Amino acid sequence: MTETENPSARFSQSQIQQALLSLMKKTPYAEITVKEILYEAKIARKTFYRNFISKDDALNSIVKIYIKNYEEGILNLTSEDLTDFFEFVFAFVEDNLAFFNILCKNKLVHIFFEELNASIPVFHKKFCADCSFFNNLTQAQTEYAIAFNIGAIWNIILKWTSDGMKIPKKKIISGIVKYLDFLHG
């Protein structure tokens, strides 16, 4: 996506992103064409290509918005308590369920995970440099610990959403915290 502060370009980008999400609700992503996005967004082809390289670029820009919101939410946590963190993650998914359902329906949730895996280590380095646990790990160990955590948390989220979110999140979080306490020993 072309980064810009121009309000007109930002509006066009938003229109394209919303059009793509709207199309993904009813049409498999692989079948969506740029022409269909243009029609849905009511924009010209040159406007699309002025802002995005491809429909994949448009989708990645949407994912990056959600990742940024996720990171901002983490920064706003006032507690380092694991229960609070898990409650935030579950609430984030509930608040953005339509988006996650679109990704799951189109078998594209891996794009979210790939972006999360790319951004969280950078985010971690910037905002968690003083976390005492990580001070005792090498850079490689830290990266693998972060990848482990991302995979664990988001696989739980995928299981929960694919099961229809029938089990109350508090019950799941309580079970996770008990399990982690057991491992900690």
Backbone hydrogen bonds, N-H to C=O, Kabsch-Sander energy under -0.5 kcal/mol:
donor,donor_aa,acceptor,acceptor_aa,energy
2,T,51,N,-2.4
3,E,1,M,-0.6
10,R,6,N,-2.7
11,F,7,P,-2.2
12,S,8,S,-2.2
13,Q,9,A,-2.7
14,S,10,R,-2.4
15,Q,11,F,-2.5
16,I,12,S,-2.4
17,Q,13,Q,-2.6
18,Q,14,S,-2.8
19,A,15,Q,-2.2
20,L,16,I,-2.5
21,L,17,Q,-2.3
22,S,18,Q,-2.4
23,L,19,A,-2.5
24,M,20,L,-2.3
25,K,21,L,-1.0
25,K,22,S,-0.6
26,K,22,S,-0.6
26,K,23,L,-1.1
27,T,23,L,-2.5
31,E,28,P,-1.8
32,I,28,P,-0.7
32,I,29,Y,-1.3
37,I,33,T,-1.8
38,L,34,V,-2.7
39,Y,35,K,-2.2
40,E,36,E,-2.6
41,A,37,I,-2.7
42,K,38,L,-1.3
43,I,38,L,-1.8
48,F,44,A,-1.8
49,Y,45,R,-2.5
50,R,46,K,-1.4
51,N,47,T,-0.9
51,N,48,F,-1.1
52,F,48,F,-2.9
58,A,54,S,-1.9
59,L,55,K,-2.5
60,N,56,D,-2.9
61,S,57,D,-2.0
62,I,58,A,-1.5
63,V,59,L,-2.4
64,K,60,N,-2.4
65,I,61,S,-1.3
66,Y,62,I,-1.7
67,I,63,V,-2.4
68,K,64,K,-2.4
69,N,65,I,-2.2
70,Y,66,Y,-2.3
71,E,67,I,-2.7
72,E,68,K,-2.5
73,G,69,N,-2.2
74,I,70,Y,-2.1
75,L,71,E,-2.3
76,N,72,E,-1.5
77,L,74,I,-1.4
85,F,81,D,-1.9
86,F,82,L,-2.9
87,E,83,T,-2.5
88,F,84,D,-2.1
89,V,85,F,-2.3
90,F,86,F,-2.7
91,A,87,E,-2.4
92,F,88,F,-2.8
93,V,89,V,-2.1
94,E,90,F,-2.5
95,D,91,A,-2.8
96,N,92,F,-1.3
97,L,94,E,-1.1
100,F,96,N,-2.1
101,N,97,L,-2.9
102,I,98,A,-2.0
103,L,99,F,-2.2
104,C,100,F,-2.7
105,K,101,N,-3.0
106,N,102,I,-1.7
107,K,104,C,-1.8
108,L,103,L,-3.3
109,V,103,L,-0.5
111,I,108,L,-1.8
112,F,108,L,-0.7
113,F,109,V,-2.0
114,E,110,H,-2.9
115,E,111,I,-2.1
116,L,112,F,-2.6
117,N,113,F,-3.2
118,A,114,E,-1.6
119,S,115,E,-2.5
120,I,116,L,-2.8
122,V,118,A,-0.6
123,F,119,S,-2.9
124,H,120,I,-3.7
125,K,121,P,-2.4
126,K,122,V,-1.9
127,F,123,F,-2.5
128,C,124,H,-3.0
131,C,128,C,-1.9
132,S,130,D,-0.5
135,N,131,C,-1.0
136,N,132,S,-0.6
136,N,133,F,-1.1
137,L,134,F,-1.6
142,T,138,T,-2.4
143,E,139,Q,-2.3
144,Y,140,A,-2.3
145,A,141,Q,-2.4
146,I,142,T,-2.5
147,A,143,E,-2.3
148,F,144,Y,-2.5
149,N,145,A,-2.3
150,I,146,I,-2.8
151,G,147,A,-2.6
152,A,148,F,-2.6
153,I,149,N,-2.7
154,W,150,I,-2.5
155,N,151,G,-1.9
156,I,152,A,-1.9
157,I,153,I,-2.1
158,L,154,W,-2.4
159,K,155,N,-2.4
160,W,156,I,-2.7
161,T,157,I,-2.8
162,S,158,L,-2.7
163,D,159,K,-1.7
164,G,161,T,-1.6
165,M,160,W,-2.9
166,K,163,D,-0.6
171,K,168,P,-0.8
172,I,168,P,-1.7
173,I,169,K,-3.1
174,S,170,K,-2.4
175,G,171,K,-2.0
176,I,172,I,-2.4
177,V,173,I,-2.8
178,K,174,S,-2.4
179,Y,175,G,-2.2
180,L,176,I,-2.7
181,D,177,V,-2.6
182,F,178,K,-2.3
183,L,179,Y,-2.4
184,H,180,L,-2.2
185,G,181,D,-1.6
